[in-house]
Amino acid sequence: MTHFQNVDKDVFFRKYGRLVEIARVEVLSPAVRSLVHFWDPDYQCFSFGNIDLCPTMEEYGMLTEFLNNLYRIYLPLRSDKIISELSKLLKISNLEKFLEKNATGLKWRMLAIELEKKSGLEKKRLITFGIFGLVLFPSQTGVVSLEAAVAYVEYENTQIDPVAAILAKTILMLNHCRRTGKGAMRCCTQLLYIWTVKPYRNKKTCLQ
């Protein structure tokens, strides 16, 4: 996450809400692991004694502050269109060379090298793409998944809010980890962590 530490969050806020602040949140992994044990996959909520809680789109929307309608949905791009569309946005030719061998994502270490060469809008877009892939829609370590690429391209081209997709993946991962008793939480744990502590601390403090 070192690439995101020196980013001007005010510059990004006007288009991407609290994206940079979310990327900077340090998650206490034991707290997230403990939280999984309270998840009820049958009722799709956390059960704390007599209290049931579940993150909602409205709450995630408040925490991210993307500047668009929460309820617009997108149709995923065809797999053969993702790389070409992404290449246009990031201004990186031969982007297919950055693909993992299984073609499920792009190698971040190669994208990070390109990041050092970029400036202005191109640099901002590449940083944003990195946050989409490494924070909002994480997959295997050091890889930006094509799922993240689709969400990013749709946001840049149509301004469709990714909150619904972020929340859906979180719930799917909670179900998986609770039912199997194993597996990594490959979802936006930063937002889940912020949502967990927000009843006790105000939103501005949580994101600092």
N, C-alpha and C positions, 0 to 999 in steps of 0.2 A: 504493500500500500504506500510505499515511499513516494511513488510518482504523484500521489494525490495530496501530499502534505502541504505543498507550497502553492496550492491553487487558490486564486482569489474567489472565495465563495460568493461574494456579492455579484461578481460578473456572471457567474453561473446561475444564480438564483432566478434571474429574470426569465430564463428559458427552462431551466431544469429543477426548479424548486430547491429543496434541501438535499439534493443528491450528494454534493461534496461533503456536507456535514455528516450525512449518514455514513459515508465511506470512512470517515475519520473516527467513528465510534468504536471504542475498544470493547469487545464483547467478552464477558466472563464465561468461558466455556462450561465450567461446572454448574453455573446457574442455568444455562440452556439445557444441559443434560438432565438436571434435576427437574426442570419444567416439563420435559417430555413424559416423565412418570405420572404427571397429573392429567395428561391428555386422554380423553375417552374417545376412541375411534368410532364407537357406535353412535354417540350423540354429537360428535364433531365439536367438542368443547373441552376446556379445562375444568376439572371438578376439584374444587378446594373445599372439602367438607360439604356444607350446604349451599355453597356458592358455585355457580357455573358461569364461566366467562369464555368468550371467543372473540378474537380480533375481527373487526368488520372492515368493509371497504371504506366506510366513512372515516373510521379511525386511522387506517393506513393512509387515506387521502390527506387527512389533517397533518400527519407526521411527515409525509413526503412533500406536500404542497406543490405538486405538479400543477401547472396553471390551466388545466383543461378538464373537460367533462369526465367524471369518473365512470360513467355508464356507457360510453362508446366502446365497442369491441372491435377487434381486428381479425381478419382472416389471414392466417399465416401465408407468407410467400411460398411459392413452389421452391423446392430445395435447389433447383438448378438456376434460380434467379437471385438467391441470397448473396452469393459472393460478388456477382457483377454489380448489384445495387450498392452493396457495402463499399466496393472499390471506388465507385463514383463519389460517395459521400466522404470517404477518408482520403481520397486522392492518392491511393496506393495501387500501382499497377502490379500485375501478376500476383494478386492476393491469394490465389489458389496455392501458391508455394508455401504459404503460412499454415496450411491445413495440417492437422494431425494425420497419422497414417490411416486411422479409421474414418477420417473425414467427418468427425462429429463436432469439431471445433477448431479454433485457430490458436497457435502458440503465442502466448502473451510475451514471452521473452523476445520474439522476433518483432512483435508490434511495439514493444518498448524501445527497441533500437530505432524504429521509424519515428517514435515520439520525440526523440532527441533531435531529429532533423526538422520537425514541424514548428510552425509558429502561427499566431493568429487563430482564425476560425478552424483551420485544419487541426491544429494542436488541441483546441478545445473539444472538437468532435472526437478525436482519438482518445482523449482522457475520459470523455463521457462514455464512449464505447467500452473502455476498460472497466469503468464502474458498473455498467450494465452487466458485463460478463463476470467480473470477479466479486461483485457485491450483491447486486439484485438477483441475478440468475447464475449462481456459482455451479460449476460442475467439477471435473477433476482439477487438481491443483495445477495452476499455471496455464489453464486452457480457457479460452472464451468460447462457450458453446454456441452452436448455430441457433439454439433457442434464444439465447441472449441477442444474437445478431438480428434475428427476426424482430424482436421487441424494439431494439434500437432503431432499425431502419424504419419501422412503422411510426415510431415517435417522431423521427426527423422529417419523414415525408408527409405524415397525416396528422401529427400532433395527438395521436391516440394514447391516452393515459395507460401505463403498464400496471397500475395498481392491482387490477383484478387478477392478472396473470401472476403477479408476485404473491398475492394472498393465496391463490389456488395452489401454487407450488408448495407453499408453506404448509398448508393443510394436508396435502398429499404426503409430504415428507414426515409430518407428525404421525399420520396414520401408519406409514411404513415402519418407522422406528419403534412405535409403540407396539405394533402387532408382532414384529419380528424380534424385538429386543436387541437389535443391533443396527449398524449402519450410521453413516455420517449425515448430519443435517445439511443436505445440499440445497439450501434455500437462503433467503436473506435473513440471517440470524440477527443482524444489526437492528432491523425493524422489529423483529419479534422481541428482542431484548428491550428496546425502547418502549414498546407497547406494554411489556410486563412491568416496568418501573414507573410508567407515567402516572398511575393513580397517586404516587407518593411524591412526585417531582413534576414541576411544570414542564411543558414541551420545550421551551427555550433552553432550560437547564439541561434536559436530557440529551439534547443534540450538541451540547458544547463539549 
